[in-house]
Amino acid sequence: MKTRHAAVEGRFYPSTKKKIFDQIRSIEEAGRYPDVQIRPHKVFGAVVPHAGHLYSGHQTVPFFQLLRKLERKPETFVIVHPNHTGCGLPVAIDDSDVWVNSIGEVPLDRDFAEAMHLPFDRRTHSNEHSAEVIIPFTQYYFIDQPFSIVPVCMGEQGHVVAKTIADSILDAIKQTGRDIMLLASCDFSHFLPPDLAMEKDQFVLDAILSRDTIGVETAVKEQQVSVCGYGPIMTLMHYSASLDPDYNLSILARGSSGDVSQSPEVVDYISMIMYQ
């Protein structure tokens, strides 16, 4: 059995199950954001951050709390995420059979992954954090519900590639009948003064809220916005639009690293949900 061991445990999140769960509970108890009041008929997926739990967990938790409130229990989380290391292929699914951290094992949905007809490559994923840091939240909120994952790493993040991945997910659903939840892993502006970071992010958010998929890429490039997961966001937008051209979007939480540790330069974190 091919196993992918945690690469950033003890750095991006704590190194024991108890400490990880205690930290998530403390984020819940802090209640930085109000309870989400929307009642979707169908949740297509969400944009969630991938920084250290201490910094971006406050923006991640509201989505998973909503899923639990809705009693929405996906069979498979498809996590589309960027490639920070530069290793491996332009687009690749991890070739492991299971991901392991101190909480336990999470299996990969091999049938669904193979039905996507994208390349497999373990090296692309071996030291990449942007899917791994989301896994503990799935383990915490679905501790009594069996689930699997399909991590898809995007080194190439153009809108054409994003549509290809979205189409491959839709094809795999048709072939397998799997009940999936699509997670787009993304942090927004990096290491800018808070006001400037918010201003730059708004260019991208305006395109997202207008359902302008190509406009997301245009905003990132023309305005030079350091959104590291805009490809995964476009994948989620293409996927949602294929299921419902008039899909809804709601921002769940918006904050920055400066909310936790004051600094003249911050990293922004935004979570949002796409639904019917």
Buried (B, 14 or more C-beta within 10 A) or exposed (E): EEEBEBBBBEEBBBEEBEEBBEBBEEBBEEEBBEEBEEEBEEBBBBBBBBBBBBBBBBBBBBBBBBBBEBEBBBBBBBBBBBBBBEBBBBBBBBBBEBBBBBBEEBBBBBBBBBBBEBEBBBBBBBEBBBBBBBBBBBBBBBEEEEBBBBBBBBBEBBBEBBBBBBBBBBEBBEBBEBEBBBBBBBBBBBEBBBEEBBBBBBBBBEBBEEBBBBBBBBBBEEBEBBBBBBBBBBBBBBBBBBBBEEBBBBBBBBBBBBBBEEEEBBBBBBBBBBBE
